Amino acid sequence: MEGVDHLAHERKTAQFDVEAMKVVWAGSKHELDLSDRMARLVASDPVFRKDNRTMLDRKELFKNTLKKAAHAWKRLHELRLTEEEAGKMRFFIDEPAYVDLHWGMFVPAIKGQGTEEQQKKWLPLAYKMQIIGCYAQTELGHGSNVQGLETTATFDPNTDEFIIHSPTLTSSKWWPGGLGKVSTHAVVYARLITDGKDYGIHGFIVQLRSLDDHSPLPGITVGDIGDKFGSGAYNSMDNGVLRFDHVRIPRDQLLMRLSQVTREGKYVQSDVPRQLLYGTMVFVRQTIVADASRALSRASCIATRYSAVRRQFGAQDGGPETAVLDYKTQQNRLFPLIASAYAFRFVGEWLKSLYTDVTHRLQANDFSTLAEAHACTAGLKSLTTSVTADGIEECRKLCGGHGYLSSSGLPELFAVYIPACTYEGDNVVLLLQVARFLMKTVSQLTTGKKPVGTTAYMGNIEHLMQCRCAVKTADDWLNPYAIQEAFEARAVRMAVNCAQNVSKAPSQEEGFFSLSADLVEAAVAHCQLIVVTKFIEKVQRGNVGDGVKEQLQVLCNIYALNLLHKHLGDFLVTGTITPKQGALVSEQLRSLYSKLRPNAVALVDAFNYTDHYLGSVLGRYDGNVYPALYEQAWKDPLNESDVPDGYAEYLRPVLKQQVRLARL
């Protein structure tokens, strides 16, 4: 029970109120209580067990996922859960499934793009799960370039129908979750063609399978795209392939909130602004940022607890070995990840308020902040998912050899998370979109147009292009104004430098193409500034006591100064800081790590994750790691017999020198 004692000691050294920090992490006491209740509900139900998931073959895994989804639907009704409670329950079940796409993409697409009449027809069926839907946009040949999609929807005025068709192999729908084996319907994105003219990509509600026996309807070829990366992980999801062979659907199954086709085949745009669609995009990306904080916090919780339990080297005169968490190299790699988890949590909270603001403005036909909000959410989706994917893998390495075991929970967490770097926008493509917005913002500064939102700092361009960092001692780097000014100056100077270089190219497009790597770096600098700013604001605004604010300040400084240290080249090349000031950053980081060390375990305890949700023998709350590892090993199917299958056929002949050799 040595590990138990280690974690108990760690918790006694905490210098803040962990319960108060749990509320800060959750966002509110209501949110904390709700999460706690739903997490325990899921953990106590044997149907939702997860410990055997990586040992199941694909068919068993998928059937088990269907069982869990059906059981969740049953419990949802038995307990009369609210929509908020049901969402939390799905979250803590923690298994990718068709319901994610049904509730997360299919229903919102109908809400956002369907007319009131269409919503009245389709949403009640979807809410009752009498139909199950997915979001069929990505194709075998096109993902990020939505305008390049090849599926066609040609209007036939003779029958008042659209003909949905896959004209090429690359036009096959490829990747939609829930499509492979489950969905009865899909919102299919296709090129609307009427009267010989192509009007671009539009959404259509298309039935795929019979509601009687679930077989594919005539003209539809549909199936699963195959096994994916990792054991368990995203293989519980039936990502699908879909082809259409002149499938006819009624005209009114075109989602018609923004545009319609008349009975005669005339294309008519509605009075509803197309910009309304961006509201849904902001919402989806906000949830992705929130998911990033959860995944990174989960990985860092496992790595921190295990690092406190694990002892290696340093024993003197028969005394105990040194806790891995006490090694400075471990702290240097791990503590910035804990800080990043908190940073992403708080910027995710802020994005919720941004979504509310954007929604209100859109309803009032105010599009003044829309471009900035779109760029901001695109950039933050890219930044947080990339850092989280890399951070989960770093946490696996921080756990040494045991981190490679499936039972550590980290390999599956990594495998299930990394698709976030490509879905809802490839991360590099999104950063280039941010860069285009930054270049436009820089070009408009001379016209007197005032930058808004997260680009407001560019309005102070004259000062930021000339200012010199005033830091003289390591402690000066604890000044939030010094940190923020350094990040603002670096971001402005990188953006202006890119704009100047683009302007020298024969054309703007050639400039963007040749300088794309520099533009991505400028976009990253801008996005990092947003996160740093929102973390600083959270700390300054936070009305919390019992040592909580002090710990948030330490985390904020670690997050910002670690970024400054990692991207020191940017800060030096742009003249934002001097080499001596850069060296002072490293000195201050060492001091901050020492301050965080006594509170490390308590800070990850504040995430309030149950052992069931963590799904890791290394990250157990009680620290009883080694007995759990030993016990888990014997659950592997390979250990069901002492003598392995294949012994008589393949192993015994080798051992007994009875292998028959072919004569050449």
C-alpha positions in Angstrom: 0.0 0.0 0.0 3.1 2.2 -0.5 1.5 4.2 -3.3 -1.6 4.9 -1.1 0.7 6.5 1.5 2.5 8.6 -1.0 -0.6 10.2 -2.4 -2.1 10.7 1.0 1.1 12.6 2.0 0.9 14.6 -1.2 -2.6 15.7 -0.4 -1.6 16.9 3.1 1.0 19.3 1.6 -1.6 21.2 -0.5 -1.5 24.9 0.2 -5.1 25.6 -1.1 -8.7 24.5 -0.7 -9.1 21.7 -3.2 -12.9 21.8 -3.0 -12.8 25.5 -3.9 -10.6 24.8 -6.9 -13.0 22.1 -8.0 -15.7 24.8 -8.3 -13.3 27.0 -10.3 -12.5 24.2 -12.7 -16.1 23.2 -13.1 -17.2 26.8 -13.6 -19.9 26.8 -10.9 -21.1 24.8 -7.9 -24.1 23.7 -10.0 -21.8 22.3 -12.8 -19.6 20.6 -10.2 -22.6 18.9 -8.5 -24.1 17.9 -11.9 -20.8 16.4 -13.1 -20.2 14.6 -9.8 -23.7 13.1 -9.8 -23.5 11.9 -13.4 -20.0 10.6 -13.1 -20.9 8.4 -10.2 -24.1 7.3 -11.9 -22.1 6.0 -14.8 -19.3 4.5 -12.7 -21.7 2.5 -10.6 -23.4 0.9 -13.6 -21.7 -2.4 -14.7 -23.0 -2.0 -18.3 -20.7 1.0 -18.7 -17.5 -0.8 -17.7 -14.5 0.2 -19.7 -11.6 -1.9 -18.4 -12.0 -4.6 -21.0 -12.5 -2.4 -24.0 -9.0 -2.7 -25.5 -9.2 -6.5 -25.3 -12.4 -6.8 -27.5 -12.2 -7.5 -31.2 -13.9 -5.0 -33.5 -17.3 -6.8 -33.7 -17.5 -7.3 -30.0 -16.4 -3.7 -29.3 -19.0 -2.3 -31.7 -21.8 -4.5 -30.3 -20.9 -3.5 -26.8 -21.1 0.2 -27.9 -24.6 -0.4 -29.2 -25.5 -2.0 -25.9 -24.2 1.0 -23.9 -26.0 3.5 -26.1 -29.3 1.6 -25.8 -28.8 1.2 -22.0 -28.0 5.0 -21.7 -31.2 5.8 -23.6 -33.2 3.5 -21.3 -31.7 5.0 -18.2 -32.2 8.5 -19.5 -36.0 7.9 -19.7 -36.2 5.9 -16.4 -34.5 8.7 -14.5 -36.2 11.4 -16.5 -32.9 13.2 -17.0 -32.8 16.7 -18.4 -31.0 17.5 -21.6 -28.1 18.9 -19.6 -28.0 15.7 -17.4 -28.2 13.5 -20.5 -25.3 15.3 -22.1 -23.2 14.8 -19.0 -24.0 11.2 -18.8 -22.9 10.6 -22.4 -19.7 12.5 -21.6 -18.8 10.2 -18.7 -19.8 7.0 -20.6 -16.6 8.0 -22.5 -17.0 5.9 -25.6 -17.2 7.3 -29.2 -20.6 6.2 -30.6 -23.2 7.1 -33.2 -25.1 9.2 -30.7 -22.3 11.7 -30.7 -23.0 12.5 -34.4 -26.7 12.2 -34.1 -27.0 14.8 -31.3 -23.8 16.8 -32.1 -24.1 17.2 -35.9 -27.3 15.8 -37.4 -29.8 17.6 -35.1 -27.9 20.9 -35.1 -27.7 20.9 -38.9 -31.5 20.6 -39.2 -32.0 23.3 -36.5 -29.5 25.6 -38.2 -30.3 25.0 -41.9 -33.9 23.7 -41.9 -37.0 25.9 -42.2 -39.6 25.9 -39.4 -41.7 23.4 -41.3 -38.8 21.1 -41.9 -37.8 21.3 -38.2 -41.4 20.4 -37.2 -41.2 17.3 -39.5 -37.8 16.0 -38.7 -36.8 17.1 -35.2 -39.5 15.2 -33.3 -38.4 12.0 -35.0 -34.7 12.7 -34.2 -35.5 13.6 -30.6 -37.3 10.3 -30.0 -34.5 8.4 -31.9 -37.1 7.1 -34.3 -34.6 8.1 -36.9 -30.8 8.2 -36.3 -28.8 10.6 -38.3 -25.2 11.5 -39.3 -23.5 14.4 -41.1 -22.2 13.3 -44.5 -19.9 16.0 -45.8 -16.3 14.7 -46.2 -15.5 12.6 -49.2 -12.8 10.3 -50.2 -11.2 13.0 -52.4 -12.0 16.1 -50.5 -12.1 17.1 -46.8 -10.9 20.6 -46.0 -11.9 21.9 -49.4 -15.6 21.7 -49.0 -16.2 23.6 -52.3 -14.5 20.7 -54.1 -17.0 18.1 -53.1 -18.2 16.1 -56.0 -21.5 14.5 -54.9 -24.3 15.9 -57.1 -28.0 16.7 -56.3 -29.7 17.4 -59.7 -33.3 18.7 -59.7 -35.7 16.8 -61.9 -38.7 19.2 -62.6 -40.7 16.3 -64.2 -40.9 14.4 -60.9 -40.3 17.3 -58.4 -37.3 15.4 -57.0 -33.5 15.7 -56.5 -31.3 13.0 -57.9 -28.4 12.3 -55.5 -25.5 10.7 -57.3 -21.8 9.8 -56.7 -20.3 10.4 -60.1 -16.7 9.3 -59.2 -15.0 7.0 -56.8 -13.5 10.1 -55.0 -17.0 11.4 -54.5 -17.8 8.6 -52.1 -18.7 10.0 -48.7 -15.9 8.9 -46.4 -15.5 9.2 -42.6 -18.9 10.3 -41.3 -19.3 8.8 -37.8 -22.5 6.7 -37.3 -22.8 6.2 -41.1 -21.2 2.8 -41.4 -23.7 0.6 -39.7 -26.2 2.6 -37.7 -27.6 5.8 -39.3 -31.0 5.6 -41.0 -30.7 9.1 -42.3 -28.0 11.6 -43.2 -27.6 15.3 -43.9 -25.8 14.9 -47.2 -23.8 17.8 -48.7 -23.9 17.9 -52.5 -23.6 20.2 -55.4 -27.1 21.6 -56.2 -27.7 21.6 -59.9 -30.9 22.9 -61.4 -31.7 24.0 -65.0 -28.1 23.1 -65.9 -26.5 25.4 -63.4 -24.3 24.4 -60.5 -25.2 26.4 -57.3 -22.6 25.0 -55.1 -22.8 22.9 -51.9 -26.1 22.5 -50.1 -27.4 20.1 -47.4 -30.1 17.5 -48.1 -31.9 15.1 -45.8 -31.5 11.6 -47.3 -32.9 8.3 -45.9 -30.2 5.6 -46.2 -31.7 2.5 -44.6 -35.1 0.8 -44.2 -36.9 1.6 -41.0 -38.3 -1.9 -41.1 -35.2 -4.1 -41.4 -32.3 -1.6 -41.5 -31.2 -2.7 -44.9 -29.7 -0.1 -47.3 -32.3 1.4 -49.6 -32.0 0.9 -53.4 -29.2 2.8 -55.0 -27.3 3.2 -51.8 -24.0 1.4 -51.0 -23.0 1.9 -47.4 -20.5 0.3 -45.0 -17.7 0.8 -42.5 -14.3 2.2 -43.7 -12.4 -0.3 -41.5 -10.2 -0.5 -38.4 -8.6 2.7 -37.1 -5.5 3.6 -35.1 -5.2 2.0 -31.6 -6.9 -0.7 -29.5 -10.5 0.2 -28.5 -10.3 4.0 -29.0 -12.3 5.3 -32.0 -13.0 1.8 -33.3 -16.2 1.9 -31.3 -17.4 4.4 -33.9 -18.7 3.1 -37.3 -17.1 5.7 -39.6 -18.6 5.0 -42.9 -18.4 5.0 -46.7 -21.4 6.0 -48.8 -22.2 6.0 -52.5 -25.3 7.0 -54.3 -26.5 5.6 -57.6 -29.1 8.1 -58.8 -31.1 8.1 -55.6 -34.3 10.2 -55.8 -35.5 12.3 -52.8 -38.5 14.8 -52.6 -37.6 18.4 -53.4 -38.6 19.5 -49.8 -35.7 17.5 -48.4 -33.3 20.2 -49.4 -32.5 22.1 -46.2 -34.2 25.3 -47.2 -33.6 27.9 -44.5 -31.1 29.8 -46.7 -32.2 28.8 -50.2 -34.9 27.0 -52.1 -35.7 25.5 -55.4 -39.3 26.1 -56.7 -41.5 23.5 -58.3 -40.4 24.8 -61.7 -36.7 24.4 -60.8 -35.9 28.1 -60.1 -33.2 28.6 -57.5 -34.2 31.2 -54.9 -32.2 32.6 -52.0 -34.1 33.4 -48.8 -33.9 36.6 -46.8 -32.0 34.8 -44.0 -28.4 35.9 -44.0 -25.9 33.1 -44.8 -23.7 34.3 -42.0 -26.1 32.6 -39.5 -24.3 29.4 -40.4 -21.2 30.7 -38.7 -23.0 30.7 -35.3 -23.1 26.9 -35.5 -19.4 26.7 -36.4 -18.5 28.9 -33.5 -20.5 26.6 -31.2 -18.9 23.4 -32.5 -15.3 24.8 -32.2 -16.0 26.0 -28.7 -17.0 22.5 -27.7 -13.8 21.2 -29.3 -11.7 23.6 -27.2 -13.6 22.4 -24.0 -12.9 18.8 -25.0 -9.2 19.6 -25.3 -9.0 20.8 -21.7 -10.7 17.7 -20.5 -8.4 15.3 -22.5 -5.2 17.1 -21.5 -6.3 17.4 -17.8 -7.1 13.7 -17.8 -3.7 12.8 -19.2 -1.8 15.1 -16.9 -3.8 13.8 -13.9 -2.7 10.2 -14.7 1.0 11.3 -15.2 1.0 13.5 -12.0 -0.4 10.9 -9.7 1.9 8.1 -11.1 4.9 10.4 -10.9 4.2 11.0 -7.2 3.8 7.2 -6.5 6.8 6.0 -8.7 10.2 6.0 -7.0 13.5 5.7 -8.9 17.1 6.2 -7.9 18.4 8.6 -5.2 18.3 6.1 -2.3 21.0 6.8 0.4 21.9 4.6 3.3 19.0 2.3 2.7 16.5 5.2 2.6 13.6 5.6 0.2 14.2 6.3 -3.5 13.3 9.7 -4.9 9.8 10.3 -6.2 9.9 10.8 -10.0 7.8 14.0 -9.5 10.7 15.5 -7.6 13.0 15.4 -10.5 13.3 18.8 -12.2 13.3 17.2 -15.7 9.9 15.6 -14.9 8.5 18.9 -13.6 9.8 20.8 -16.6 7.8 18.5 -18.9 4.7 17.9 -16.8 3.9 21.1 -15.0 3.4 23.2 -18.2 0.9 20.5 -19.3 -1.1 20.9 -16.1 -1.0 24.7 -16.6 -2.1 24.3 -20.2 -5.1 22.2 -19.1 -6.2 25.0 -16.9 -5.5 27.6 -19.6 -7.6 25.7 -22.1 -10.4 25.3 -19.6 -10.6 29.0 -19.0 -10.4 30.0 -22.7 -13.1 27.5 -23.4 -15.3 29.2 -20.8 -14.7 32.5 -22.5 -15.6 31.0 -25.9 -19.0 30.1 -24.4 -19.6 33.7 -23.7 -18.3 34.6 -27.2 -20.8 32.2 -28.8 -23.6 33.8 -26.8 -22.5 37.3 -28.0 -22.2 36.1 -31.6 -25.7 34.5 -31.5 -27.3 37.7 -30.1 -25.6 39.8 -32.8 -26.6 37.5 -35.6 -30.2 37.6 -34.5 -30.0 41.4 -34.7 -28.3 41.2 -38.2 -25.1 42.6 -36.7 -22.2 40.9 -38.4 -19.5 43.3 -37.3 -17.6 40.8 -35.1 -18.3 37.7 -37.1 -15.0 37.5 -39.1 -13.0 38.0 -35.9 -15.0 35.4 -34.0 -14.6 32.9 -36.8 -10.8 33.5 -37.0 -10.5 33.3 -33.2 -12.4 30.0 -32.9 -10.6 28.5 -35.8 -7.3 29.4 -34.4 -8.1 28.2 -30.9 -9.4 24.9 -32.2 -6.1 24.4 -34.0 -3.9 25.5 -31.1 -5.6 23.6 -28.3 -6.1 20.3 -30.2 -2.4 20.2 -31.4 -1.1 20.9 -27.9 -3.4 18.4 -26.3 -2.5 15.6 -28.8 1.2 16.2 -28.2 0.6 16.6 -24.5 -1.2 13.2 -24.1 1.8 11.5 -25.8 4.2 13.4 -23.5 2.2 12.2 -20.5 2.6 8.6 -21.8 6.3 9.0 -22.0 6.4 10.7 -18.5 5.0 7.4 -17.2 7.9 5.4 -18.5 7.4 1.9 -19.7 4.2 1.3 -17.8 2.7 4.2 -19.8 2.8 2.0 -22.9 0.4 -0.5 -21.3 -3.2 -0.2 -22.4 -4.2 -0.4 -18.7 -2.4 3.0 -18.2 -5.3 4.5 -20.2 -2.9 6.8 -22.1 -2.5 4.9 -25.4 -6.3 4.7 -25.9 -6.7 8.3 -24.8 -4.1 9.4 -27.4 -5.7 7.2 -30.1 -9.2 8.5 -29.4 -8.1 12.1 -29.2 -5.8 12.7 -32.2 -8.6 12.8 -34.8 -9.4 16.2 -33.3 -6.4 17.6 -35.1 -8.1 16.9 -38.5 -11.9 16.8 -38.0 -13.9 20.1 -38.1 -10.9 21.6 -40.0 -7.3 20.5 -40.5 -5.2 22.4 -38.0 -2.8 23.9 -40.5 -5.5 24.9 -42.8 -7.3 26.6 -40.0 -4.2 28.5 -39.0 -3.8 29.7 -42.6 -7.4 31.1 -42.3 -6.4 32.9 -39.2 -3.3 34.3 -41.0 -5.5 35.6 -43.8 -7.6 37.4 -41.3 -4.6 38.9 -39.6 -3.2 40.1 -42.9 -6.5 41.8 -43.7 -6.6 43.4 -40.2 -3.0 44.7 -40.6 -3.9 46.2 -44.1 -6.9 48.0 -42.6 -5.0 49.7 -39.8 -4.0 52.5 -42.2 -7.6 53.1 -43.2 -8.6 54.0 -39.7 -10.8 50.8 -39.2 -10.5 49.8 -35.6 -9.6 46.2 -34.9 -12.1 44.4 -32.7 -12.2 41.6 -30.1 -9.1 39.5 -29.9 -7.3 41.7 -32.4 -8.0 45.0 -30.5 -4.3 45.0 -29.4 -3.3 45.8 -33.0 -4.9 49.2 -32.5 -1.9 49.9 -30.3 0.5 49.1 -33.1 2.7 52.1 -32.9 3.6 51.4 -29.3 4.0 47.7 -29.8 6.3 48.0 -32.8 8.7 50.2 -30.8 8.4 49.2 -27.1 11.2 47.6 -25.2 10.6 45.0 -22.5 11.4 46.6 -19.1 12.2 43.3 -17.3 15.4 43.5 -15.2 15.1 40.7 -12.7 13.5 37.2 -12.8 10.7 38.4 -10.5 9.8 41.1 -13.0 8.5 38.3 -15.2 5.7 37.8 -12.6 4.2 41.1 -13.7 1.2 40.2 -15.9 1.5 43.5 -17.8 5.1 42.7 -18.8 4.0 39.2 -19.9 1.0 40.5 -21.9 3.0 43.3 -23.6 5.7 40.9 -24.6 3.1 38.5 -26.2 1.3 41.4 -27.9 4.5 42.9 -29.3 5.7 39.5 -30.6 2.3 38.9 -32.3 2.1 42.3 -33.9 5.6 42.3 -35.2 5.3 38.8 -36.7 2.0 39.7 -38.4 3.4 43.0 -39.7 6.6 41.3 -41.0 4.5 38.7 -42.8 2.2 41.4 -44.3 5.3 43.3 -45.6 6.8 40.2 -47.2 3.5 39.2 -48.8 3.2 42.7 -50.3 6.6 42.2 -52.0 5.3 39.1 -53.9 4.1 39.4 -57.6 0.6 38.7 -56.3 -1.1 38.3 -52.9 -1.8 34.6 -53.6 1.8 33.9 -54.6 2.9 35.7 -51.4 0.6 33.6 -49.3 1.7 30.4 -50.9 5.5 31.0 -50.6 5.2 32.4 -47.0 2.7 29.9 -45.7 5.0 28.6 -43.0 5.7 32.1 -41.7 2.0 32.9 -41.7 1.2 29.8 -39.7 3.8 30.9 -37.1 2.2 34.4 -36.9 -1.2 32.8 -36.5 0.1 30.6 -33.6 1.6 33.7 -31.9 -1.8 35.5 -32.1 -3.7 32.5 -30.7 -1.2 32.0 -27.9 -1.7 35.6 -27.0 -5.5 35.0 -26.8 -5.0 32.2 -24.3 -2.5 34.1 -22.2 -4.7 37.1 -22.1 -7.8 35.1 -21.0 -5.8 33.3 -18.3 -4.5 36.6 -16.9 -8.0 38.0 -17.0 -9.4 34.9 -15.2 -6.8 35.3 -12.4 -7.3 39.0 -12.0 -11.1 38.7 -12.0 -11.3 35.6 -9.9 -12.9 36.3 -6.5 -11.5 33.2 -4.7 -9.7 32.7 -1.5 -8.0 29.9 0.5 -4.9 29.9 -1.6 -6.8 29.2 -4.9 -5.9 32.6 -6.5 -2.3 32.1 -5.7 -2.2 28.7 -7.4 -4.0 30.1 -10.4 -1.4 32.8 -10.6 1.4 30.2 -10.5 -0.3 28.2 -13.2 -0.9 31.3 -15.4 2.8 32.3 -15.1 4.0 28.8 -15.9 1.8 28.7 -18.9 2.9 32.0 -20.3 6.6 31.8 -19.5 6.9 28.2 -20.7 5.5 29.4 -24.1 7.9 32.3 -24.0 10.8 29.9 -23.3 9.7 27.4 -26.1 9.3 30.2 -28.7 12.3 32.3 -27.5 13.5 32.6 -31.1 10.4 34.5 -32.1 10.7 36.9 -29.2 14.4 37.5 -29.9 14.2 37.8 -33.7 11.4 40.4 -33.4 13.4 42.3 -30.8 10.6 41.9 -28.2 13.0 40.8 -25.5 16.8 40.6 -25.1 18.8 37.3 -24.6 19.4 38.3 -20.9 15.6 38.7 -20.4 15.2 35.3 -22.0 17.6 33.8 -19.5 15.6 35.3 -16.7 12.5 33.5 -18.0 14.3 30.2 -17.4 15.3 31.3 -13.9 11.8 32.3 -13.0 10.3 29.0 -14.4 12.5 27.0 -12.1 11.2 29.0 -9.1 7.6 28.5 -10.3 8.0 24.8 -10.6 9.2 24.7 -7.0 6.2 26.6 -5.9 3.8 24.3 -7.8 5.5 21.0 -6.6 3.7 20.7 -3.2 0.3 21.3 -4.9 0.7 19.2 -8.0 -1.4 16.3 -6.9 -4.1 18.5 -5.4 -4.3 20.5 -8.6 -5.1 17.5 -10.7 -7.4 16.2 -7.9 -9.4 19.4 -8.6 -10.4 18.0 -12.0 -12.7 15.8 -9.9 -12.4 12.7 -12.2 -13.6 9.3 -11.0 -11.3 6.3 -11.5 -13.9 5.0 -13.9 -13.6 8.1 -16.1 -9.8 8.2 -15.9 -9.7 4.5 -16.9 -6.1 4.1 -15.7 -4.4 1.8 -13.2 -1.6 4.4 -13.0 -3.8 7.3 -12.2 -5.9 5.7 -9.5 -7.0 8.1 -6.8 -5.8 5.8 -4.0 -2.3 5.4 -5.6 -2.5 1.6 -5.3 -0.8 1.2 -8.6 1.4 -1.9 -8.5 -1.3 -4.4 -7.1 -3.7 -3.0 -9.8 -1.1 -3.4 -12.5 -0.5 -7.0 -11.5 -4.2 -7.8 -11.2 -5.0 -6.3 -14.6 -2.3 -8.3 -16.3 -4.0 -11.6 -15.4 -7.3 -10.4 -17.0 -5.8 -10.5 -20.5 -7.3 -13.3 -22.6 -3.8 -14.6 -23.4 -3.6 -15.6 -19.7 -6.8 -17.7 -19.8 -4.5 -20.8 -20.2 -1.0 -21.6 -19.0 -0.1 -23.3 -22.3 -0.8 -21.0 -25.3 -3.0 -22.0 -28.3 -0.6 -23.1 -31.0 1.8 -24.8 -28.7 1.3 -28.3 -30.1 1.4 -27.1 -33.8 4.2 -24.5 -33.7 6.1 -24.3 -30.4 6.6 -27.9 -29.4 8.1 -28.9 -32.8 10.7 -26.2 -32.4 11.6 -27.1 -28.8 11.7 -30.9 -29.6 13.7 -30.3 -32.8 10.9 -31.8 -34.9 10.5 -29.1 -37.4 10.2 -30.6 -40.9 12.6 -29.0 -43.4 11.7 -28.8 -47.0 14.2 -30.3 -49.4 15.4 -27.9 -52.0 
